[in-house]
């Protein structure tokens, strides 16, 4: 009774919070909403960058920087940078504008005064409750009402001090053109060139949206200083400086001895307590990354994330003390000679596992720059193993020649390399076997790309806590990748975007869930361009099929290795790839065998309902049959409870037939119903123009769960879906998410039964 009461209170307060977030304050009726401005932005030509600067030297700096933008980053930019005096009113109403200025024009002031979050008093700018310091602060506002035409989106970068504005521009330039025109935030206050406060506006009231607001420590805390390394902490990070100093000193000394250098630079290591704080400050969420120009490394440091900072520190010392490597990966590979472990195990054990899976990158593949995006973890371990091998096979002079000039053809050397790894590298430590419980699960959806509201953000902890209140004991975590064309094989990248489903982002809910006693299923999926779905991926020639499986293997092996390194409880190796599974079963069998060299936990595959799951011929390669069970339950626009029960029984009978043929337990890797009219007709269909119907969703939940408890071969459900950000409003109330709806109460009633 207590749990039900607590759940109802949580649902009530969440509804109140959402209402306050939407309507807090007095709406500015004369201002368009941010939603309207974003829609308008999609219809307009590219951004027009205008400067209105009093400082001539700053104008020159801006023009010089603009002229040096890389061409591949400049495609979305206008061909010229214009002074405000050169722009006509008609042009300002035709394109979105980024205005960079050190003095606010009158029309800009008039618009800013209408935005409640902004205050102006005798030229003194205030944002929310913060009074900006004109000698240290710059402000960025992104996609706000236009200064010349309210419905034409405008962004603003402003500081009254030219030096402050120059510092802000330099900081933005480091992040790239994407951040200049499409920053993560609705607003950002930069102090001394560094992000100090950032967040988003409420969509309609133009006030600060509290859950999105961050205020950072203005300066890092000095932790320790030694001959080769200074250690700093941002935002209350607590690095183990004693261990760091010792390991860093040994690495630096070893690199100095190896290179003969007598003047290794002292590096700066900036640490952050979690992925979101690092990404919000640096716009890079990777566990660790180096800033070569400033001789520093930025790294996440907590009980779960540490180790990769030593890779980046060692790489920088290699970079500064040794000749330039012909191939970037070689620099990493050489740096790994002074690193012992990754994820608390010897890295050579991970490389050996990749060799057994035939998943190491060859020297030819290491030459390809795209592997930095498509195989970041595998590339690192492959390069390290290759350098290890070559240093053992040749003298230093020959190695330097290869290091500076390029790698040899690998065909003749590949077998020798693999045999050498087999003879010299340890086997990775086995993971402890554990029997999985009945998986009372939910799919956690990455519902936000502004860092704070996605997998890597702080709000994910609230989402996991709310799931626990429903008695869920398992969560599926879904990193997406992308294929532009289902008929053309192509690289399948691993996300690197700070606000995306990158590795650090997906590890955040994994750690949170496991700390809460929940199981985790890693379920990577592919998003296909052109409105297609993964089931459309299909090829006409053996060469294209071979190319596809090569790309897919590299991508899924990355996640298999990540899952093994960090202890995911289960791994799903694919989702709804119906043509690939039904037409290429032998390729899949080999792929699964290779994955098992990397990942030692339970495996499943999420087959599409109907033809794929019922005809798939290699279920015996898995530990669990996985089915995305969007079977229609009833054809009519109206359905009684008896109709829904009958539909669920028919669906379960079909799935039980697969179980009996294969003698394997079953997970429904996806099951879900929208809170929209007649969700039972086509559970997988879009909301379209259907009306909201939360009761219909709850009735479908009731019918499914009531039947599920009677099927002993069924060992788990992963409902589609649950938001990483509980304030996310899916499809205007007609989405799959049960959060805040009667379906959540039905789910709590069944999941709370001690169901085994």
N, C-alpha and C positions, 0 to 999 in steps of 0.2 A: 504493500500500500504506500509505503514511504517513497519507493522508487517511482511509482506512477505519479504521485503528487509532485515530486521533484521534477519529473519530466514535463508535466503540464505547466509547472511554474516556469521552467526553462523555455518552453515553447511560447508562453505568454510574454515573458520578458524579451525574447528575441523579436516577437512581433512588435512590441512597444519600441524597441531600439530601432528596428527598421523604419517604423513610422516616423520616429524622431529624426533619423538620418535623412529621410526623404523630405520632411516638411519643416525641420527646425528653422526658426527665424521667419522673417517676413519675406516672401518671395518677391523678387524684383520683376514685376510683370512686364516691364519694358525691355528686359534682357532675354535673349534667346537662351535656351538650355544648352548645356554642354553636348547633350545628345544631338540636338539640332545642328550645332556647329561641326561636330564630327561627321555627320551625314553630309553636310555641305562641303566639307573638306574633300570627301571622296569624289565629288562632282567637279572640282575646280582644277585648273592647271597646276603645275608644280609651284613650290614656294618661291616668293620673291624676297630677296634679302636686301633691306634698305638700312643705310647707316645715316645717323644724324649726330655727328660728333664735333665738339668744339676743339678737340686736341688734334692738331695736324699729324703728329707723330703716330697717334693711335690709328688714324685713318690709313696711314701708310702700312702699319703693321697688319691691319685687317685686310687690306688689298693684297699684300704679299702672301699672307696665309691663305686667302681664298684662291690665289693663283696657283698655289702648290698643292691643292687638294688632289689626291689620287683620282685618276679618271674613273676607276671602277667604283669609287665612292661618290662621284659627282654626277651620276646619270640623272638623279632626281633634282639637281640644282638648276636654277636658271643660268643662262650662259654668261650673264654679267652681274656684277655687284653695283647697285645704284645708290647714289646719294639722294637724300630726301628731296633736295631741290630739283632733281632731275625727273621726279616721278609725277605723273598727272593723276588727277582725281579718278579719271575713268579707269586707269590701270589698277589703281588701288581697290577698285570694286570688282576686278576680274580675277585676281589671284590672292591666295593667302599670303600674308606678309609676316616676315620675321624682322622686327625693328630692333636695331642695336643703337643705343644712344646714351650720352652722358648728360643730357638735359631733356626733360619731358616737354614735348610740344603741347600747346594748349588743348588741342583736340584729344590727345592722349590723357591728359589730366582729367578732362571732362568725363571720359569713359571710365577711368580708374575710380573716380569718385562715386560711380554708381555700383561698384562691386563691393558688397558688404565687408569682405575680408580685408579690403585695402582702405587705408586711411591717409589723408593728406592734410597737413596743417601747416600753412605758411611754407610750403615746399618740403616739409619734413615727412618722409614716407613711413607709414606704420603698416605692418602686415599682421593681421589677427591681433595678438597682444604684444607683438615684438616691434619695438621702435628701431628702425634700421640706422646703423651708424654710417654716416656719409663718407667716413675716411677708411672704412674696412669692408663694407658690405655691398654686394651686388644682388639683384633679384631677377629671377626668370619666371615668367608667366607663360603658360603654354595653352593654346586653343582657348582664347578668351574672346568676348565680343569685339568686333572690329572698331577701330578708332574713326574710320571714315564711313563705314557701313556695318551696322551691328551684326548682320548675319554672315559677313565675310570673316573667317577666322583669322586671328592675329596672335603672334607670339612676341614677347618682349624680353629683351635683355638690357638691363639698365643699372648704371652706377654713376653717381655724380662725380666721382673721382676717376680720372683717366687711368691711373695706375691700377686701381682696383678692378676696373673694367678689363684692362689688359690681362691681369692675373686670371680673371674669370674666363676670358676667351682662351687663354693658354690651357687651362684645365679642361675646358670643353673640347679643345682641339685634340687632346690626348685620347679622348673617348671616341673620336671619329665623327664623320659627317652625320651618321645615323642619329647620334645624340644631339647634334645641333638642331636638326629639324624635327626629330621625333623622340624627345626625351621621355624618360620613364614617368616623369612627374607632371602634375598640373602646375605646381609652383616649386621653386627652389631658391633658398637664400644661401648665398655663398659668402663666407667670411674669410678674408685673406686667400681668396682663390679656391678654398675648399668648401664642399657642401656642409652646411651647418644645420639647416632645417629644410624639410621637403615633405610633400604630401599631395593630396588631391582636394579639389573643390567638390562640394555637394552639387549634384547635377542641375538643380533648379534654383537653389537659394544663393549660390555663389559664396557660401561660407566654407570654412575649413571643415573637411570630413575627418573627425577625430581618429578613427581607427587607422587611417593612412598616414597620420602625421608623425614625423620623426624629428627629434632634436639630438644632435650628436655632441660628444665632447669636442670642444673647439680645438684642443691640442692633445696629442697622445701622452700617456704617462711613461716616463723613462723607467725601465725595469732593470737593465744591466748594460754594462759596457766592457768590452774586452779588446784585445789586439785586433781581431778580425771582424768583430760583430757588435753592433749596438741593437738592443732589443727594446721595443716600444709596445705599449698596449693601448688600444682604443676601446672605449665603451665597456670598461671593466673586464676585458679579457685577462686571463690568468695563465700566461705561458710558464712552463717549467723551465725557468732560465738556467738552472744549474745543469740540467741535462743538455739543454740547447747549447750552452757555452762550450761544454766538453766535446760534444759531437761536432759542432761547427769548427772548433779549434783543430781537431784531428783532421777534418776534411780539408780545411784551408792549408794546414801544414803539409798534408800529403800532396795536394795540388801544387803547392809551391816547390816541393822537392821534385815532383815529376816534371814540372815545366822549367825548373831552373830559375824561376822568378824570385826576386828578392823584395818585391814591392806589391804584394797583393792588396787591393783596396779594402778598407774596412766598410762592410755593407751594413745597411739598415734593414732590420726585420720589424715590420709593423704587424701586430697580431690583432685579431678580431674574435669575439666570443662565439659567433654563429654565422651561417651563410648569409643571412639577410643583412646584417650589419656590414659585412665586407662588401656585398654587392651594392648596397645603397651608397657607400662611400666611394668605391672604386669603379662601380659599374661592371665589375667582373666577379662572378660568383665562384669561380674555380677555387678549390681548396687552397691552392697557392699559385701566385703568378709573379713574375719578375718585371720590374721597370728598369730596363737597362740604362736609360738616359740618366736616371737619378740614383743608380747603384743601390736599389732597394728591392725587397721582396715583401709582398703582402700575403698574409696567410691566416686561415681560420685555425684557432687553437682552442680545443676543448677535449673532453675525455674521449671523444670518438674521432675527432679529426686532427691529426698531426702526423708528420712524416714527410709529406710532399714538400714542405717548406725546405727541407734539407736538399731535396733534388734541385730546387730552384736556386738556392744559395750556392750549391756546388757548381751548377751550370754557369752562374754569373762569374765565379772565380775562374772557371775554365775559359769563359768568354774573354775576360780581361787579360789573362796571362798567357794564352796560347794562340797560335795562328787560327785564322778563321776557318771553320769547317766548310767543305764544299757542299755538304748537305746538312740542313739544320738538325736533323735527328742525331747526327754523329756527336754534336755538342752535348746533347742529352745523354747519349749512350756513354760517352767518356765520363761525364759527371757522375753517372751511376756507379763508377768504380769506387767512389768514396761514400756511397750510401749502402746501408746494410739491409734495411727492411722496408717493406710497404705493407700497410694494414697488419702490422705486428707479426709478419712472417718474412723470412728471407726472400728477397725479390727473385732470386734465382730459382726458387721453387715454383713461383708463378710462371716464370719463363719456361721452365721444363713442362709445366702443364699445357702451355700454349703449343710447345713443340709436339707433344703427344696428340694434341687436337689438330695438328697441321694448320695452326692458325697464326704462326709467327709471320710477320711481314718479311718478304725477301728484300735484299738490297735494292732491286729494281723498284719495289713498292715503296721503300723508304725514300727513294728519290722524289716521289710524287708529293707535292705540297698538299693536295687534298687529304692525304692521310692524317694531317694534323687535325682535321675536322672529323674524318670518318673512323679513325682508330686512335684516339688520344692515349688510351691506356695500353693497348696492344702495341702501338708504335713505340712508346717509351720502353717497354720490356723487350721488344724485338731489337731495338737499337742497342740497349744495354748488353743483351746476350751476344750480338754481333761484335761489338767492340771488345767484349771479354774474350771472345774466340780469336779475334785477329791479334790482340795483344799477346795471346798465348802462342800464336803460330809464327810471329815475325818479330824482328828486332824493332827498336823504337824508330829508327830512321825510315824503314819501310812503312811502318804504320803512319808516320807523319806524312809521307808522300800520298798515301791513300786517303788520309784524313783531309788533306788540303785539296786534292785533285779529283776525288770521286771514288766510287766503289766499283769493284770488278764485277763482271758477269757472274751470277750466282749459281748457274746450272751445275757446274762442275764442283762447286764448293758446298752446295746445299746439303747433300747427304753427309759430307764430312762434318759440317757444322752441327747437324742434328745428332750425329753419333757422338760428337764431342760433348754436347749438352747432356745427352743420356749418360755419358761416363762421368761427368764432373758435377752436375747440378743435383741438389737434393730433391726428393719428392716432397711436394707440399704436404703440410700436416693435415691429416684427415679431420673432418668436422664430426662432432658428436652426433650420433643418430638419435632422432627423437620422433616419437609417434605423434602425428598431428591429431588434434581434436576435431570434432565436428565443426567445420568452418562456418561460424555464424558471421558472415562477412558482408562487406560493402566495398564498392569501388570508390576510392578517393579521387575526385576530379580536380585537376589543376585549373581552378577557376579564377585566373587573374595573372596578368603579365607585368604587373608593376612591382615585382619582387615581394612586397609585404603580403600580398594576397594569394600568391601561388604556393606550390609545395614548399619552397624554401623560406617562406615568410613566417613571422611570429604568430599570425592568426591560425596557422595550421594546428598549433597546440590546442586551441579552443575547439577546433573541429574534431580532433581525436578525442578530446575529453567528452564532447557531446555524444560521440559514437559509443563511448563506454557506458553512458547513461542508458543507452538502448540495449546494453548487454552484448554488443557485438564483440567478438573475440578475434576477428581477422579483418585485414584490409588489403585490397589490391591496389597497387601503385602503378600508374600507367605513364611512362615516358613516351611521347610521340616523336616519330621522325616523319620524313616526307619523301615521296616519289612524285615527280611532276607528271609522269605519263605512265599509265599501267601497261602500255605496250612497248615501252623502251626501257631496257635495263639501265640503271644509273646508280651512282654512289648513294648510299643511304646514310646521311650524316647523324652524328651524335650531337645533340643540342649543346651549344656553348653560350647561348644568349642568357644574360644575367637574369631576366625575368621568365625564362622558359623552363622546360623539364630537363635541366642539365643534371649531371651526376650528383652534385652537392644538394640540389633541390630535392631529388627523389630520396636521398639518404636521410633528409631531415624528418619526414613523416615515418620512415622506416624505424629510425632510432626512437622517435617519440612513441610509436605504437609498441615496440618491443619493451621499452621501459614501463609501459602500462600493462604488460602481460599479454599483448595481442600478437597474433601471427601475421606475417607479411608475405604477400604474393607479389613478385615483380612480374609485370605483364606489359612488356614493350609492344607498341603498335605502330602501324604505318598509316599516315594520312596521305591520300592520293589526290593529286591535282585534277582540275577539270570537272569537279563534281562526282568523281568516281569513288568507289569503295575498294578495300583490299581484295574483295572477291572478283574484281575485274582484272587483276594482274594476270597476264597470260602472254605467251610468246609463240612465235611461229617457227623458229629455227632452233636446232640444238645449240648453236653458238650463243643465241640470246638467253636460252634457259641456263646454260653454263655460266654466263656472265651474271645473270640475276642471282643464282645461288652463291656465286663468289661474293657479290656485294652483300647479300643477306647474311651469309655466314660471318663476315667480318663484323657486321653490325650486331648480330645477336650474340656472338661470342664476347663482344665487349660487355654486354649485360650479364652473360653467364659468369664471366670473371668477376665483375662487380658484385654480383649476388653471392658468390663464394667468398670473396674477400670480406664482405660485411655481414654475412650471416642471414641473408633472406631465407625464410622458411620454405619457400617453394618458388619455382620459376615456370612461367608460361612462355613457350618458345615461339609462338605465333598466334595470329588472330584472324580468322575468316579469310584465309588465303585459299579459297576453294579450288581454283584451277590448279594451283601449284601442288596441292595435296592429292587431288584426285588424278592428276595427269602425270605427276612426277614422284610417286611414292618411294622409289629407291633413292632418289636424291635426298628426300626427307629422312629416310632411315640412316643414311650416312651422316647427315647433318646432326641428328639427335645423338648418334654415337660419338661424334666429335664434341658436342656440348657436354656429354657426360664425363669427358676427360677434364673439363674445367669446373663443372658444377656437380657436386655430389649429393645435393638434396633432391626432393621429389620434383618430377617434371610433369607438365601437362601441356596440352594444346587446346586453344579455344576455337572449336569448330563452329561454323554457322549452323543454325537450326535447319532441319530438313535434309537435303541431298548430301551436304558435306559430312555432317556428323553420322549420318546413317550409312554412308558408303565408304568412309575412310578406312583404308586397309592396313594401317600400321599403328592401331591403338595399342598393340602389345609392346610398343617401344616406350610407353609412358607409364607413370605410376597412377595417374588419374585420367579418366576421360573428362575432357572439358567441353562444355556446350554453352554457346550463347543462345539461350532458349527464348527466342521471341516468336514462338508459335502462336498463331491466332487462337483465341479461346472461344470466340463466338462471332457470327457474321452480322447480327442485327445491331442497329443503333441503340437498342435497349436490350438489357440482359438481366434475368433474375439471378439470385445467388445460386440456384440450382443449375442454371445455364453455365455459369462460370465454373462451378465445381465439375460439371461434366467436361468442359473444355480442358481444364487442368488435368483431369484423369486421363483423357485421351493423349495429351502431351506426355504425361509421365509414363504411360504404357509404351509409347514409342521409344522413349529414352531407356526404359527398363529392358526393352528388347536388345538394345545395343549393349547394355551391361551384361545381360545373360550370354550374349555371343562372345564377349571379351573377358568376362569374369574379372572386371576391374571396377573399383568404386568410381562414383561420378561426382563431379563438381559442376554446378551451373555457374560457369565463369562470368556470365552476364545474364541477368533477368531484370526486367523493369517495365513499369507502366507509367504513362504520363498522367498528370492531374488535369486531364482534358476529356472532353466528351468522347465516350465509347473507346477507351484505351485498349480494350480487349480485341478490337477488330484487327488492327495492325500495330502491335506493340512497338515495333521499330520505326513507325512512320513519324514524320515531322508533325509539329503542332498545327501548322497551317492556320486556318481561321476558326478552329474549334474553340468552344467556350471553356472556361475553367470549370473543372468538375473534380474537386478533391475527394469527394465521397466515392466516385467511381474508381479512382486510384486505390483507395483504401480497401474497397471490396475485392479488387484483383489481388492485392497483397494477402487479404484474408483467405481467399480461395487457394492461392498457391501454397501458403504456409500450412494451412489445414491439411492439405494432401501431402506435403513434403514430410511431415512427421510420421507418416504411415509408410514411407519407402526406405527401408533400412540400407539399401545399396547407395542411397544418396548421402554424401558425406560433406556437402558444403554448398552454400549459396553466396554469390557476390552480387548484391543488388547494384544496379546502375541507376543513380549514382549519388555521391555525397560530396558537397563542396569543400574545398580547402579553406574557403572564406565563407563563413556562415551568413554574411550579408549579401551574398550573390543572389540575384533575382533572375531565375532561369526562365526564358521564354515567356516573360510577363505573367508568371504564375502557372504556366501550363507545362512545366518541365517534368523530368523524371525524379528530381530530388524530393525525398519525403520530408526534408527538414521543415519544421513548422507546420506540418500538415497532419491530418488524421492517420495517414499511412504510417507515420513514425510511431504512433501509439500502438497500432496493430503489430508493428515489428517488435516493439519493446515487450509486448505481451508474450509473443512466441519465443523470442531470443532469451527471455528471462526465465524460461522453464527448466534450465539445466539440461538442455537437449543433447543427448548423446546417443 
